[in-house]
Amino acid sequence: MTSNPRREKKTTISDDLWREIIAEEQENFNRNLNHQQQPQVVVTYQRRTVDDAAPIKPSQKEGSSSSNSGRIASRVSFIVTNKNNNSQRVSWNRSLSTRGRTSIAVLAVAGGNEQQQRVPRKTKPPLPKGKLKQPPNFEKERAYFQEVDADELMEESPSPKKVAWVMGIQPDNAGLPPLCTRLEKWLHAKRHYLIASSTLSTILRSPEEQLQPIPFNNDGFDSSYMGKSEELRLRNISGSLSTQSMHTQSEKTHLDLERLEDKDFDDIESDIKKLSLASRPSSLASLANDAFMALLKECGQTAPSTLDTGNIVKIGEGTFGEAFIAGSAVCKIVPIDGELRVNGELQKRSMEVLEEVMLSLTLNRLRGSEAHFDNATTTFIQTKDIKVCQGRYDPVLLKAWDTWDTEHGSENDHPNSFPENQCYVVSILEHGGTDLESFVLLDFNEARSLLVQVTAALAVAETAFEFEHRDLHWGNILLSRKETAMLQFTLEGRTISIRTHGILISIIDFTLSRINTGNTILYLNLSSDPEIFEGPKGDKQSETYRKMREVTDDCWDGSFPRTNVLWLQYLVDILLLKKSFKRSGKDERDLRSLKKRLNSCNSAKEALSDSFFSDMLVDHPASGIV
Ligand SMILES: Nc1ncnc2c1ncn2[C@@H]1O[C@H](COP(=O)(O)OP(=O)(O)OP(=O)(O)O)[C@@H](O)[C@H]1O
């Protein structure tokens, strides 16, 4: 790194950032472990019918007006047509631009309708890599489905009755990491604000009122609103000229926020309400600004850093994210809050990112020692750090992007067109390896190990947080080879060791996921974007979205762990159809039988009891269970 002349010229902010990222990984990990030692959240809940649960059901068909009215009319689906390069993603699955993750506060149970339709988020089911793509040919799949699925359609377990989880409120959230707690309070405060001011629904119904870009140069950022995050120990990396000038300006323009300084976060909720209602115009632009400032605060920053980098290599890409590796960490860079369309899509907003952070950090809580927790797994990718950056892509980053493009053929827009004031969220993630699409499985044991690890991880998260991934396609499962022979999970206090056969799995990308953090339910309302269900017939991924819709009956806020099983069945199909590895006819029959038996499973936890996995699981002697 230091021998790179370009690198030596660039002093500073980012050099420090990357060095710190690498040096502090272990410390962050230890810190996470400490957080795991906090008491487990106890969520009590009862199951009620949809009718009973009406106050917290934004997506019921009979109540679809609430869902529809929550859509942001100005963010419409579209298909990219302005690309000459046909290697770029232009497909049904790029048009998921009217979706928005929705949070439901548990206070809804107490009578208030604490829900909010959020700005849309999209996702990218993967397409084949490479510039010279062949048109899709589903003949093989069609034949396969005719053979395997004919009876399956009849055997398919009926969709669960439409239900909603109604959670009993646990007054203390001691089990939540501090950052989660603060984020939830912030989001909760925003919901109060939105409902009290009655502005959001109005805004959302007004196509002419569009999300505004963060006014970096005119409006500035409020320094007093920002603070330090103890949870992630993020660095304050302010220092660029633009940052300093913004800082100064913000002190002048947002003195009303100074009273927030040094306050405990407990007080921020009411301050935000006052701020939002009295000190700022009630507009989505100010909401975006508040969200951006809150995001900075939680990242321990007073202003965005720059996107300078050292020795860095691009390793993957999604619709939103460009993934690079620096040291042993992966940095996913996602542009936010700008007006420039990226890869044909509207950029994510700070609010969306805040909630995604919350979801990821909730999953981080599963990475504890089994000695302290009833449910633990390390299979969900660890979020180590999060930063907000601003500026153009650094030349080193652009070079890394070009190199990857040459070797793999990028489907994304070239990142050299971002304006100077473009902001990004940079997530520092554990390196999870290579995605299943590219990974070469050697034999049946490795395939079985993949399946059992995914199933066990889903079972653990399902049990701890009613987690459903809802988008577990082969781009979102990462594999790496390790010498570790056994991997431990804890499920309802029972420690289970799993034979790895030399591979370790990491699950990524929680864009569509649904989780119950204990205080809030986060989910993405897919009913507001029907196009996700319009993928080609015979494409297993597209079929899985459609099956999820049947299972959920388009009520995406509800808990339907059966969706996890649908993705397990998808994975079995992928292994049989798309992956080549050493296997016998019996191995294939075993996989097909597993897929059929999964029809009768309503959760990953149930699936884990299937005989297919039995010789991969070893109960820990300390659990007392044979
Ligand atoms: N932690 C990680 N370790 C290794 N590779 C990663 C990691 N995170 C992301 N990647 C790579 O980057 C790619 C894109 O990441 P990801 O799916 O999170 O982006 P995205 O923009 O959210 O995608 P989507 O289009 O599915 O929404 C992945 O398929 C993978 O190849």
The ligand as a MOL file (V3000), in Angstrom:
LIG
                    3D

  0  0  0     0  0            999 V3000
M  V30 BEGIN CTAB
M  V30 COUNTS 31 33 0 0 0
M  V30 BEGIN ATOM
M  V30 1 N -19.6690 -9.3210 3.0110 0
M  V30 2 C -19.4060 -9.6730 1.7730 0
M  V30 3 N -18.3970 -10.5330 1.5060 0
M  V30 4 C -18.1070 -10.8940 0.2360 0
M  V30 5 N -18.7820 -10.4380 -0.8380 0
M  V30 6 C -19.7960 -9.5820 -0.6380 0
M  V30 7 C -20.1660 -9.1550 0.6720 0
M  V30 8 N -21.2070 -8.3090 0.5620 0
M  V30 9 C -21.4800 -8.2100 -0.7500 0
M  V30 10 N -20.6420 -8.9680 -1.4740 0
M  V30 11 C -20.6280 -9.1200 -2.9210 0
M  V30 12 O -21.3000 -8.0240 -3.5020 0
M  V30 13 C -22.4740 -8.4640 -4.1980 0
M  V30 14 C -23.5700 -7.4380 -4.0120 0
M  V30 15 O -23.8650 -7.3000 -2.6410 0
M  V30 16 P -25.3520 -7.0930 -2.1560 0
M  V30 17 O -26.1920 -8.2020 -2.6820 0
M  V30 18 O -25.3400 -6.9140 -0.6830 0
M  V30 19 O -25.6840 -5.7000 -2.8970 0
M  V30 20 P -27.0970 -5.0940 -3.1960 0
M  V30 21 O -26.9210 -3.8860 -4.0280 0
M  V30 22 O -27.8520 -4.9320 -1.9210 0
M  V30 23 O -27.7100 -6.2660 -4.0350 0
M  V30 24 P -29.1860 -6.4210 -4.5460 0
M  V30 25 O -29.1310 -5.9790 -5.9540 0
M  V30 26 O -29.4400 -7.9190 -4.4130 0
M  V30 27 O -30.0530 -5.5660 -3.7020 0
M  V30 28 C -22.7880 -9.8400 -3.6080 0
M  V30 29 O -23.4920 -10.6670 -4.5100 0
M  V30 30 C -21.3980 -10.3760 -3.3200 0
M  V30 31 O -20.8160 -10.8920 -4.5030 0
M  V30 END ATOM
M  V30 BEGIN BOND
M  V30 1 1 1 2
M  V30 2 1 2 3
M  V30 3 2 2 7
M  V30 4 2 3 4
M  V30 5 1 4 5
M  V30 6 2 5 6
M  V30 7 1 6 7
M  V30 8 1 6 10
M  V30 9 1 7 8
M  V30 10 2 8 9
M  V30 11 1 9 10
M  V30 12 1 10 11
M  V30 13 1 11 12
M  V30 14 1 11 30
M  V30 15 1 12 13
M  V30 16 1 13 14
M  V30 17 1 13 28
M  V30 18 1 14 15
M  V30 19 1 15 16
M  V30 20 2 16 17
M  V30 21 1 16 18
M  V30 22 1 16 19
M  V30 23 1 19 20
M  V30 24 2 20 21
M  V30 25 1 20 22
M  V30 26 1 20 23
M  V30 27 1 23 24
M  V30 28 2 24 25
M  V30 29 1 24 26
M  V30 30 1 24 27
M  V30 31 1 28 29
M  V30 32 1 28 30
M  V30 33 1 30 31
M  V30 END BOND
M  V30 END CTAB
M  END
